[in-house]
Amino acid sequence: MSLKKSVSVFGVTGSIGTSTVDILKSHADKYSVDAVTAHRNVEALAQIARDLSAKFAVIGDPDLYDELCDALAGSGIEAGAGESALIDAAQRPSDIVIAAIVGAAGLKPTLAAIRRGARVGLANKETLVCAGALMTAEVAQHGATLIPVDSEHSAIFQVLEDRPEHQVDRILLTASGGPFREWSLDNMKSVTRAQALAHPNWDMGAKISIDSATMMNKGLELIEAWHLFPVPEDKIEIVVHPQSVVHSMVEYCDGSVLAQLGSPDMRTPIAYALAWPERIKVDVPRLDFATIGGLNFQQPDTERFPALRLARQALQEGGTLPTVLNGANEVAVEAFLRDQIGFLDVAGIVETVMNKIGSHRLTDLDQVFETDAMVRRETAACIAAV
């Protein structure tokens, strides 16, 4: 790693993005920054672009272009806005792209980076949920490298070591269980936005925090894992692990179970994606096993957390159903954050939309976008009827 690697960060003002910035600042001798993007936070985007001496900064909302230009005045940093500028950022010749735009909005720029053969640190699980088979085909066609950034998939990636499928008995995705792991269904009916956002172990953005509370996040990760790793759907299991110390495990045919452990800090998997196949030092809390004392595991409850059942159904039926699952969930989560629906309504609305739209054969990426748009309209109508 004697020569600097150039890095672009999509979604630089979110939780993954700011953790990436922290690593890039502490390893300025190893990495330079080409492009950074954000959705609407102009002030934070401009400051990060200046701090990292980025060459190009893009704001997703085109109405904020002039504001971004003003914020970057005198810096020499090129400004862009809107979807076309996000694609331009993805097509620039950086060595590594950290894809951390939340939701289906990250699909097009991630695809553009893949199509130029970049190494993509994938923190946007919705990309594989919505269009997994199509995306992995693009990776193979263009010689891109996909490194998972989700802590669970990073853990599996680190311990799987390209082992052939016949040697793997199970992949075990760990889940914290979220803030309502021990709550009854009756108590969950009155969950507030503040309670759902208060994750016990991880510091995440609003959308991912709600997904963790409903356990939809783990359902999406189930689908993502199936696309990333060479095992059948029935060999991928979810196990609740409240301490979030074991990030995931792989059980081999000889009975060995290999796990990746670490503090619940996203800087570790981000650093691995940046440095792969090397490792770089990251200032994260080290595990003190004597203090931890014990590690607990239990089966997830699909009655209290039906999102897990819905995600498994979407994976099993395939086609466009995972796209339906994801789009409906994004709209329902936003409605909950706006106090338009209750906490338990989130999964209920997703199930209603899945049953109404159903699954269709997935043929191309245009169909993904068309399905996503239709799902969002249908979900908004369901929410209005609540």
N, C-alpha and C positions, 0 to 999 in steps of 0.2 A: 504493500500500500504506500509506495514511495511517491506516486503521483496522485494529485488530488482527483477525487471523483466529483463530478458535477451532479447536483440533486435538484429536482423540482418537487414542490410540496403542494398538493391540491387539498384545499380545506385547511389552510395553515393557521386559522384563528380558532379552530375547534380543539377539543381535548387531545386528540392524537397529533394534530398539527403543532400545538404549543409544546408538547413533549418532544416532538421531532426537532423543533427549534432549539430547545434546551440542549439536545445532543449535538446539533450542528455547531452551536456556539462553543461548546466545550471541546470540539474536535475540528476547529477551524483549519488546522494544519492538514487535515485529511479530506475535507469536503469544501467545495464552493457551491454557491446557490445560483441556479439559473432562473427559475420561475417560481412564483408563489401566487396562490389564488385564495379568495374568500368569497362568501356569498353576498353579505351586505355590510360587514364591519369594516368600513373604509379606514377609520382611524387606526385600528389594530393592524390591518393589512399593510398600510403605509409604514407604520413604525417597524414592523417585522422586516419588510423589504429593505428599509434603510439599515437596520441592525445587521442584516445578513449580507448586505451589498448585492442584493438580487439584481438581475438584469431586466426582469419583466414581472410586472404585477398585474393581476387580473381580478376585477370585481364581477361577480356573477350577475348582479342586477345592472342592466345597461343604463338605467336612469341615474346611476351614481358615478358615471364615467368622469364627468367634469369635477366632481368632488374629489375623486381619486387623483386626477391630474393636479389639482391644487395642492393636495396633501403631499405629492411627490415632487413638487416644483423645486428645481435646483439640484435634485439628486442625481439626475442623469438616468433614472430608472424609467423604462418604457412602461406606459400604462395601457391597459386594454379592458374591455367590458363585454359582457354577454356571452352566449354560448359559443359563438364563433371564435372569440378570443380565448376561451377555455380550451377549445380544440387546438388553436395555434400554440398555446402553452404546452399542450401535450405532445405536439409534433416537434418541439424544439429538441436539440440534440443532447439533452442531459443523460448521464449514464444511468441514473436511478430516479424513479418516480415514486413518491409516497402518495398513494391514492386514498385520501381520507375525507373526500366529500361524502356527506351522509345521505343515504337514500339512493333511489334510482337516478337522481340527477348526476351521480358520478359515473354512470355507465358510458356515456359517449366519450368524455375525456380519457377514461381508463382504456377504452377500446382504441383510441387514437394512439396512445402510448404503446400499447401492445403491437399495433400494426407497424410501428417503426422498429420493433425488436428490442424495446427497452427492458431493463429489469424493473419490475413493478412490485413495490411493497404494498400489498393489498390490505387496506384497512376497511374497505368498503364492501362488506359482505353481500350487500344487495345486488352487486354486479353479477355474482355467481348465482345468487338465488333467482334472479329474473332471467338470466340468459346463460346459465352455466355451460351447457354443452356447446353452445355457439362460441362462447368466450374461450373455452379451453381449445377448441378447434383453431381459433385465431392465434392463440399462443403457439401451438404446434406449427402452424403454417408460416408464421413470421419469425420463428426462432426467439421469441421473447422468453423471459424468465419470470415466473410468478412466485413471489415469496410471501406467505401469509403473515400478516401483522397481528391479527386477533391473537390474544395470548394462548388460547386453546389450540388453534391451528398451528401457531408457531411451535408450541410444545410438541405436537404430533410430527411436524416437519423435522424437528431436531432429533427425535428418537426413532423415526421410521427408517431413515438412512437408505432410501430406495430399495428396501426389501421387497421381493416379489410377493404378490397377493397371497399365494398359497402358504406363506410362512406366517401370515397375520391371522390370528383368531378373532380379535376384537379391537376396535378403537373405542376408548372410553373418554367421552367429553365431560369434563367437570363443570358444574354450575354452582354458584354460590347459593342459589335459591332466592336471592334478592331480599328486600326488606320485609316481605310478608311470608317468608318460608314457614313460620309457625302459626300464621293467622288462620282463623276459620273462614269459611265462605261468608258467613253472616257478617263478620267484622270487615271483610274485604269490600262489602257493599258500600261502606262509608269512607273508603280511602280517599284522602285529599291529594291534590297535586304535590304539595310540599312533602307529604309522607312518601309518595311514590318516587320522588326525586332524590330522596335521602338513602343512597345505596350504602350498605354497611362496610364495604371493603374497597370499592373502586371509585375514583373521581372521574366521572364521565359527563358528556353532554346530555341535554334534556331528553332527546329522542332515545338514545341508547339506554339511559337510566330507566325510562318508562318500559322499554322493551325488556330490560332485565327484571323489572318488578312483575311484569306479566309472564315472564319466561319466554316470550316470543324471541328474544335475542338468542336463546339457546336453540330454539326451533330453527331459526335462520342459519345458525352455525351448523346444525345437523345437515341441512341441505348443502351448505358450503363445503363441509367435510367430504360429502359424497363426491362432489366434483373435483376436489383437490387430491384425494387419496384413493388408491386402487383397491377398494374393498366394497362388497355388496352392502346395500342399505341395511340389511338385518344384522350386519356385523358392527354397526355404529350404535353405541348405547350412550345414554346420558345418566350421569350419577351426580347427585347433589353433594357438594363438599363445602360446608359453610366457611371454612378458614381461607379458601382461595389461595392455598399454598401449592397444592398439586394442580398444575394447569391443564394437564390431560395425560392420558396413559395409552400405551399400546401393549396388548397381550399377544405374545407369539405362540406358535404351535408347540413349542417345547415347554410351555407353562410360564416362561419368563414374562414379567410385566415391567416395562421400562417407562419411567415417568420423568417429566421435567418439572422441577420445583423452583420456586422463587417468591420473593415478596410480590404482592399485587400492585405492580408498578409497570405501566405500559412502556416505559422507556427501555425495558429489557428486550421485549420482542421487536421494538422499533430499531434498536441498535443492532440486533441480529440481522434484520432485513437490510440495513444500511451496509453492514460490514461483510455479510455472507460472501464466501465461506469462512472468512476470518471472524474474529471477535474483537470488540473494542471495550475499553473500560467505561463503565457507567456508574455514576454515583447514586445508587439506589440502596435502600436499607437491606442489610444482609440478614438471612434467616438465623435465628437463635433457637435451635431445636429444643434446648432445655426449657426455654421460656414457653415455646409453643405447647410442649407437653404431650399433646395427642392430636391426631387427625381423624376426623369423622366423615363417614360417607353414608348416604341413604338413597333410596329410590325416589324419583320425583313423583308428585301426585298430579296426574293428568285431569282429575276432577276439579281440583282447585285451580290448576293452571292448564286450561284446555288448549292454550296456544301450542303446547308441545304436541298434542294429538293432531291439531290442524296442520302443523308443519310436517309431521310424519305422513299424513294423508297426502299433502301436496307433493312430497317427494315420491311417494309410492305411485301416485297417479301420473305425475310428470306432466309433459306438455306445457301448456300455458298456466297451469294451476299455481306453481310457485310464484309466477308473476302476479297473479290475482291475490294470493296471500300477502305478498309484500306491499303491493299498492294499497290494498284495503287497510292494512295495518298502519302504513304511513299516515293515511288520512284520518284514521280513527285515533291514533296517538295524538295528532295535532288537535283534534277536537277535544280530547280529554285535557290537554294542556291549556285549552281555552275555556275549560269548565262547561263545555257543551254536552258532554256525556259523562257517565260514571265510569269508575275504574273497570268494573266487570263488563261494561258495555263494549270495551275495546275488542276483546276476543269474540264476544257475541256478534258484533257487527261484521267482523272478519269472516266468521262462519256463515253468516247470512249471505254475504256477497259471494263467497266461494260456492255455496250451494246454488245460488241463482245463475252465476255465469258459467260455472263448470270448467272443464279442461278441454282444450283443443290441441291438435298437433302443432308443435312449434317448428316453423320452417326457416324463419330468418329474423334478423334484428328489427326490421320494420314492424313485424308482427308484435314483437315485444313492446315497442313504443305505442302501437295502436291499442294493444290490450291494456297497458298501463293507464292510458288516457281514459279508456272506457271504464275501467275499474274505479278510477278516482271519481268519475261522474256518478257511478252507481252507489259508491260508498257515501258520497256527499248527500245523495237522496235518502239513503237509509238513516243517516245521522239526523237529517231534517225531520224524519218521521218519528224519531225517538221521543 
